[in-house]
Amino acid sequence: MTEQATQEYDDNLMALLEAVWGEGFMSPGGVDEVDRYLNGIELTGLSVLDIGCGLGGIDVHLVKRHGAAMVTGIDVDQALIDRCDLLAQKYEVTAQVEFICVEPGPLTFGDASFDIVTSKDSIIHIPDKKGLAADVYRVLEPGGWFVASDWLAGYEDEPSQEMKEYLVVEGLDFGLASAKTYLEALQSAGFIDIEIVDRNDWYRQQARLEREQMGGILYDGLASKVGTEFLEHEIEVWDKMIIAIDQGQLRPTHLRARKPARD
Ligand SMILES: C[S@@+](CC[C@H](N)C(=O)[O-])C[C@H]1O[C@@H](n2cnc3c(N)ncnc32)[C@H](O)[C@@H]1O
């Protein structure tokens, strides 16, 4: 695995993901899933860093629904950052969001720059979980929450044969790690109140609905947008992913942890 994640998501893949997961989303569950992982976390008037902002749907939501004062979305793909800017214009939140294209690697923000750090299904692309956790801790204000969702591995060492097959057809640059690895990374960074909530059961059902829609109600519209060959390939990705999800090898997971307040 490398950290060279730039331009992995091409126009066809973005069109497909938005059709299946909603405008501005490159991960499952839409705004409802965002609200679930943020449950109980107050964002009103706060500054938020979103690592791996994708198409910006979450960032717009954090401003419009959660009242964040300023959301900084970072991503390694300039084409995605351009799309985020367009979405912010469409929803008239340009004064409350900024999107920055960054190099993979350590965060370049100063210490204690943000009240909240969030990320949805993007840390999977960052292999060094320990380095990332330490970095997030550094840029958080004392007392601030790191609150995220990510795709975790249900295995420590070797994936199952079916998981390997899924990873090959998916073809994205993943740095998957287990809940144990995430926990150790958060603990060693100094976080407290760590919670890791498995979402495998939820996504087991959800992924089947998505697959049904891709082969049914969405098929013709998507085929005319992205071509039948690409669509059929993505349906195969979903079929293999569902097996990996059913086996518990791939586990969508909510994560939260707090930087201790100054005494
Ligand atoms: C599955 S998408 C999720 C996007 C968005 N959070 C969402 O849920 O719709 C993962 C995103 O992480 C970005 N990414 C990959 N490596 C990254 C890194 N090192 N730093 C920041 N973003 C990264 C990708 O370009 C992509 O936009």
The ligand as an SDF file (V2000), in Angstrom:
LIG
                    3D

 27 29  0  0  0  0  0  0  0  0999 V2000
  -14.5880    6.8850    0.1460 C   0  0  0  0  0  0  0  0  0  0  0  0
  -14.1680    8.5470   -0.1280 S   0  0  0  0  0  0  0  0  0  0  0  0
  -15.1310    9.3440    1.1660 C   0  0  0  0  0  0  0  0  0  0  0  0
  -15.3950   10.7890    0.8830 C   0  0  0  0  0  0  0  0  0  0  0  0
  -16.3370   11.4910    1.8640 C   0  0  0  0  0  0  0  0  0  0  0  0
  -15.7980   11.5180    3.1940 N   0  0  0  0  0  0  0  0  0  0  0  0
  -17.6710   10.8130    1.8840 C   0  0  0  0  0  0  0  0  0  0  0  0
  -17.9660   10.0690    2.8330 O   0  0  0  0  0  0  0  0  0  0  0  0
  -18.4370   11.0220    0.9350 O   0  0  0  0  0  0  0  0  0  0  0  0
  -12.5050    8.6590    0.4810 C   0  0  0  0  0  0  0  0  0  0  0  0
  -11.8480   10.0010    0.2260 C   0  0  0  0  0  0  0  0  0  0  0  0
  -10.5790   10.0570    0.8830 O   0  0  0  0  0  0  0  0  0  0  0  0
   -9.6900   10.7940    0.0480 C   0  0  0  0  0  0  0  0  0  0  0  0
   -8.3080   10.5070    0.4830 N   0  0  0  0  0  0  0  0  0  0  0  0
   -7.5100    9.4840    0.1710 C   0  0  0  0  0  0  0  0  0  0  0  0
   -6.3130    9.5890    0.7820 N   0  0  0  0  0  0  0  0  0  0  0  0
   -6.3560   10.7090    1.5230 C   0  0  0  0  0  0  0  0  0  0  0  0
   -5.4270   11.3750    2.4020 C   0  0  0  0  0  0  0  0  0  0  0  0
   -4.1980   10.8930    2.6350 N   0  0  0  0  0  0  0  0  0  0  0  0
   -5.8130   12.5380    2.9840 N   0  0  0  0  0  0  0  0  0  0  0  0
   -7.0600   13.0500    2.7740 C   0  0  0  0  0  0  0  0  0  0  0  0
   -7.9740   12.4590    1.9580 N   0  0  0  0  0  0  0  0  0  0  0  0
   -7.6260   11.3080    1.3440 C   0  0  0  0  0  0  0  0  0  0  0  0
  -10.0610   10.3200   -1.3430 C   0  0  0  0  0  0  0  0  0  0  0  0
   -9.5840   11.1720   -2.3670 O   0  0  0  0  0  0  0  0  0  0  0  0
  -11.5840   10.3010   -1.2470 C   0  0  0  0  0  0  0  0  0  0  0  0
  -12.1370   11.5240   -1.5610 O   0  0  0  0  0  0  0  0  0  0  0  0
  1  2  1  0
  2  3  1  0
  2 10  1  0
  3  4  1  0
  4  5  1  0
  5  6  1  0
  5  7  1  0
  7  8  2  0
  7  9  1  0
 10 11  1  0
 11 12  1  0
 11 26  1  0
 12 13  1  0
 13 14  1  0
 13 24  1  0
 14 15  1  0
 14 23  1  0
 15 16  2  0
 16 17  1  0
 17 18  1  0
 17 23  2  0
 18 19  1  0
 18 20  2  0
 20 21  1  0
 21 22  2  0
 22 23  1  0
 24 25  1  0
 24 26  1  0
 26 27  1  0
M  CHG  2   2   1   9  -1
M  END
$$$$
